[in-house]
Amino acid sequence: MAGSTHVETAVVVPPAVLRFDPRTRLLLEAPIAPTLLRLATPNVLVMFVQASVGLIETYFVARLGTDALAGVALVFPVLMLMQMMSAGAMGGGISSAVARALGAGRRADADALALHALAIAGGFGLVFTLAVLGGGRWLYAAMGGQGPSLAAALTYSNIAFSGAILIWVFNSLANVIRGTGNMAIPAAVTSVGAAALIPLSPCLIFGWGPLPRLGVAGGAVAVVIYYAVGSLVLAGYLWMGRSVVRLSFGGVRFRWPLFRDILKVGAVAALITVQTNLTIAIATGFAGRFGPAAIAGYGTGARLEYLLVPLVFGLGGPLVAMVGTNIGAGQRGRALRTAWIGAAIAAGLTELIGLGAALAPHVWLSLFDTDPAMLDAGSRYLHTVGPLYGLFGLGMALYFASQGAGRLLWPLLANLTRLIIAAVGGWLALRWSGELSHVFIALSAALAAFGLINAGAVATGAWFGPLRWPRTPPALSTETRAEHD
């Protein structure tokens, strides 16, 4: 009789369940919508804090003169590309791999992934350092830099990209922590660091107090210090075992399967990031055919899309963690429900913003300029593209959810389709009609295609078609049954 009771207990409480940390169980069992919103709040805060820091630094650099401001503006797109690749693309691959490992109960692999993420960060950071230090002069000159503005760009760029590894390490460690479902620690480190960076930057730029006057170089030095200190804090948090995942350098061997787990998501997401930036560059080139006012109008209108990214990324981080953890645990239905709930929230919020911008475009545009030609071009852009911002939010949320699922083929194809429609459609609009509004119609069609393709792919089973999920638990082996008996 006692033996029978022992077998019953072993069946009711599976050993695998006991391996889950309470935070992991939260991702697997808690109500989806409230959990998503609770986890998203600190993520949104992080993105807006980082955006604010960039604007404040630009304000201080502008006081050094037009050449300094132009120099930093030349570096900004390259720096943003690296940020997007390290935080959103490869960072998403890291979060996804950690979440899937924890969901499957592979705690040792999750711990090892932290060290593998650091190795990837070091490699990519070194590539960016060598590429920009070696080719920066050519790149910034090709973008229009010359004389003092080119000199300022090189000064800022050489310092900032000398610390590229630190930026990659910071974002990689933050995403290791996010992969466990903990959004608060990366948010706290980023916010406290930003609070210190805001006074540090002007002190180094203008030489306030005992600090030397470094000019435009001061802004870059402050940024490098910020990422260095932040990386140490995040590494210490993981090292001390305060996180679900622990960073350890002892007894861990580098294994290709763990690198592949990160890169199969992160590398594809990085390619998507490059496609996105190329789409924006092509669209800017089309607008440039109609003069500086059209460029300003399109750029100011499109800047609103950049403000939507923090909003969607706020949901995207939790989506990667929740979907990945549930995929690892084999809970396909909950993973899909999480994706659709997150996508619905993102689509609703971005659509409200888009409709507001379309109905009253001058409210946004006049914050930057009041030139009538600029306002006209920007208004036409927001009238045309704004009502489709909901599809942009839908597609972006499902892109993050697909990172968690480790299935990025369709988001890659969706973004490639967006690029092709924007490029070919914009070129045909210029050739056949020569109307700026028709170029914007092509851009809106491209945005719609991106969202609809992502939604259609997830709805028709793109995540689980190739996968073979066990329908029933595996039978106990003879040895295991003997142990239970």
N, C-alpha and C positions, 0 to 999 in steps of 0.2 A: 504493500500500500504506500509506504514511504517512497519507494522508487517511482511509482506512478505519479505522485505529486511533484517529484523533482522534474520529470519530463514535461509536465504541464507548465511549470514555471518557466522552463527554458523556451517553450514555444511562445508564451504570452509576451515575454520581454526579450526580443531579439538582441543578441550582443551588439549588432551593428548600430542599433539605435543609441546604445549607451555611449558610443564613441562621439556623438554629436555634442559640440559645445552649445550652451544655451543661446548664444547669438545665432548659431547656424540653425538651431531648431526654430528660432523666430522667423527666419527666412523661409523655412519649410512649412510652417504651420500657422503663423499669425494671419489675420485678415489682410488681404492683399492691398486694397486701396489705402487704408490708414497707414499701413507699414510703408508703402511707397512714399506717401506724402510726408511722413515723419522723417524718413531717411533723406528725402529730396531737399528739405529745408536748409540744412547746413551746406549742401552742395551748391545750391543757388547762391547762398551768401558768399561762398568762396569765389565763384565766378564774377560776381558783381564787385567784390573787393578788389580782385585782380584787375578788372577793367578800370576801376576808379584809380588804382595806383598808376596805371599807364597814363591816364589823362592828367593826373597831378604832375607826374614827371615831365610830361610834354609841356605843361604850363611853365614849369621852372626853366626848362631848356629854352623855351621861346624867349625868355628874358635875356638870353645870351646873344640874340640876334637871329635874323632870317637864315643865315648860312648854317648855324648850329641846328636850328629847327629842321631845315631841309635835309641835313645830314642824317639826323635821327630818323626822319621820315623814310629815307632810302633804306635804312637798316630794318625798319619795322616789319615789312612783309616777310623777310627772311627769318626774323626772330619769331614771328607769329607762326610760320610754317613749322619751325622746330617745336614750338610750344604745342601746336595741334597734334603733331606726330608723337611727341613724347607723352603728353597728358591724355589725349583722346584716342589716338590710334593704337600705338604700342601699349599705352597705359590700359586701354580697354582689353587688349589681349592678355595682359598680366592679370587684371581683375577677373576676367573670364576663366583663365586657367586655375587660379586660386579657388574661385567659387566652385568650379566643377570638381576639383579635388576634394574640397571639404564636403560637398554634397554626397560624394561617393564614399566618404569615410576614410579617405587616404590622407591622414594628417601628416605623415612623414613626407609625402610628396608635396603637400602644401607648404611645409616648412622649407623644403629644398627649393621650391619655386622662387622663394624670396631671393636666394643667392643667385639663381639663374637669371632673375630679372635684373639684378645688379650687373651681372656680366653683360647682358644685352645693352643696358644703359651705358656702360662704359664703352662698348664697341660703337654704338651709334653716336654717342657724344664725341668720340675721337674723330669719327668720319666728318661730322659737322665742323669740328675745329679745324681740321686739315683743309677741308674744302673751302671754307670761308676765308681763312687766313691766307690761303694760296690764291684764291680766285676772287676775293672781295673787290679789289681795285677794278678788275675788268667788269664785274657784275654791276657795281654801283655806277660806273661810267656808262655802261650800256643802258642803265635806267635813267640817265640824264644828269648824273652828278658831275660836277666840274669845279675846279678851283677850290675855294674855301669850303664849299658844301661837301665836295668829295673828301677833302681832308678831315672834316668833322665826322663824316660817315665812317671813314677808316679808323679814326681814333676810337669812336664808340664801339664799332663792330669788333675790332681786334681784342678789346678788353672783354666784351660780353661773350664772344665766342671762344675766347681762351678758357672761359668757365662753362662751356657747353656741357661737359660731363656732369657738372654739378646740377645743372638744370634737368638733365635726363635722370640722374640719381634721385633727385627730389620728387619728380613726378612718378617715377617707377615705384619708389617706396610708398608714396601716398596711395598708389593704386593697388599695391599689395594689401594695404590696410582696408581700402574700400572693398576689395574682393571678399573680405570677411563679413561685410555688411556694416562696417563701422565707418560712417561718414563724418562723425563728429571730430575725431582726432585730426585728420587732414584739414578740416575746416578751421579748427582752433589754431593749428600751427600756421596756416596761411594768414589768418586774420591778425594774430599777434605779430607775425613777421611784417605784415603790411603796415601795422601801426608804428613799428620801429623804422620801416623803410621811408615812410613819408617825411619825417624830419631829417633822417640821415642823408637822403638824396640832395636836398638843397644845401645842407651843411658842407657836403663834399664838392658840390658844383660851385658854390660862391665862397667857400672858405670861411664859414662862420665859426666863431670860437677858436679853439686851438687847432682845428682841422685845416689842412692846406686847401687852397683854391685850385681845383682840378679842372674846372670848366666842364665841357661836355663829357670828358672822361669820368667825372665824378658820378654822373648818373649811372654809367655802366659799372663802376666799382661798387656802388651801393647795391645794384641788382645782384652781382656776383656774391657779395657778402650775405645778402638775404638768402640765396639758395644754398650757400655753404652752411650757414647756421641751421636753416630748416632741415637740410639733409641729415645733419648730426642729430637733431632732435627726433626725427622720424626713425632713424637707425637705432637710436637709444631706446625708443619705445618698443621696437620689435626685438631688440637684443635682450631687454630685461624681462621678456616673457609676459608683458602686459596685454599683448594682442593674442587673438586666437592662433595666429601664425607667428612662429618665432624665427628670428634671423640668427643663424649660427654658421660659423666658418669652419667648425671642426667636424670631421667625419662625414662631410657631404662631398660626393663625387659628382662632377658634371655629367649629365646624361642627355643624350640627344632627344629622347622622347619628351623630356620636360621642356627643352628649348623649342621643340616642334609644337608642343601644346600652346606656348605663347605666340610663336611666330606665325602659326597657321591662321590666327586671328589678327595679330598685330601687324604683320607685313601686308596683308590684304587691306586692312583699315588704313595703313599709311598710304597705299596706292590710291585709295578713295580720297584721302585728304589732298593729295597732289592733284587729282582730277577736279576737286572742288575749287582749289585755288586757280587752276587753269581756266575753269569756266568763268570765274570772276574776271580774270585778266582779259579773256577774249571779249566778254561783254563790255568791259571798260574800253577796249579798243574800238568796238563798234560805236559806242557813245562818242568817242573822240572824233569820229568823222563829222560830227555836228558842232564841234567847237568846244571851248573850255566850259561854257555854261552848261552844256549837255553833260559833260564829264562830271561837273560839280553836282548837277541835279541827280544823275544816276547814282553817283557815289554816296551822296547824302541819303537818298532813298534806300539804297542797298545797305547802308550802315544799320538800318533798323533790323535787317536780317541778322547782323552780328549780335544785336542785343537779344534776339530770340534764342541764340545758341546757349547762353548761360541758363536760360529758362529750361530748355530741352535737356541740356547736360545735367541740370539738377535732377531730373527724372532718370536720365540715362545711366548715371552711376549706380543708383539702386536697381535699375532694370538689369544691368549686367550682373550684379551680385545675386539678385533673386532668381533670375532666369537660369544663370549658370549653376547655382546651388541646386535648384530643382531638377535641372537636366542631369547633374551628377547623381542625384538620388533616384533617378528614373521616374520622377513625377512629371510626365509630359503634359498632362492636362493642366496642372497648376502653372507650369512654365508658360503655356500658351495663354491662359487667363491673365497672368501677370503682364505679358506682352501687350495684350489687347487693352487692358485697363490703363496701363501706362500710355499707350498710344492714343487712347480716347482723351485722356486728361491733356496730353501735349497738344493734340489737334484742336481741342476746344479752346485752350488758352491762346494759342498762336492765331487761331481764326478770329478771336475777339480783337486781338491787337491789329491784325491785318485789315479787318473791316473798319476799325476806328481810323486807321491810317488812310484807307481809301476814301472814307467819307469826309475826313478833315485833314488832308495832307499838309496844309500850311502850318498846322499846329506843330508838327515835327520839323518840317523843312526850315521854317523861319527861325528856329533855334540856332541855325548855323549861318544863314545868309538871307538877305532880303532882295537879292537881285532878281528882277522879274523873269529873265530868261531861265535862270536856275530854278526858280520856283515852278515855272511852266514845265520844264523837263522832269523835275522830281515829282510833280503832281501827276503827270501822265504815267510815270513809272508806277507810283503807288496805286493809282486808279486801276491799272491793268493787273499788277502782280499781287497787290495787297489781299484781295479776296481769296487768293489761293494759298495764303500763308498757312492755313490749316492743314493742307496737304503736305507742306514742308515739315510742319511739326509731326504729322503722322509718320512720314517717311523717316525722319531723324530718330524718333522714338523706337521704331521697329529696327532701325539700323543698330542702335545700342542693344536692343533685345537680342538681335541676331549675333552680336558680339558675345553675349552671354551664352547663347546656344552653340557658339563655335561654328556658325554657318553664315559665311559672308559672301558667298558666290552671287546671290541675287542682289544684295545691296551694291556690290561692285558693278554688276550689270546695269542696275537702276541708275547709278551715278554716271556710268559711261553713256547711257542713253540720254541723260540730262545734258551731258557735255556735247554730244553729237547734235541734239535738237537745238541747243543754244547756238552752237557754232554754225551749223548748216542753215538753220532757220533764220538766224540773224543775217548771214551772208545773203540769202535769197531775198530777205526783206530789203536790204540795202540795194541789191541789184534790180529788183523788179519795181519797187515803189519809192525807195529813197526816203521813207517816212520813219522817224524815230519811234513812233507809236507801234509800228509793225515789228520793229526789233524787240520792243517790250512784250509784244504778244508771243513772239518766239521764246523769250525768257520765261514767260508764265507757263507756256505749254511744257517747257523743259522741267519746271518745278513740279507741275502736276504729274508728269510722267514718273518722276523720282518717287513721289509719295505713293502713287497707285501701283507701280510695279512692286515696291516693297510690300505693300498691303496684300496684293494679289498672290505674291510668292508665299508669304506666311500663311495666308488663308487656304491655299491649295496644298499645304503640306511640304513645303520646301525644306523645313528643318528635319523632319523625321522620315522622309521618303527613303533615303539610302541607309538609314540606321536599322539595326536589328535589336529590338529591345526584348529582354526575357519576359514572357507572359506569366510564368509561374516561378516561384522561388526554386532554386536548384535543390534536388533531393539531397538529404544528408548522406554522407559517405558511411560505409560500414564502420570505420574507426570512430566517426563522430557519434553514430548511434550507440556504439558500445560505451563511449564515454558518458552519454546521457543516461543510459541504462544503469 
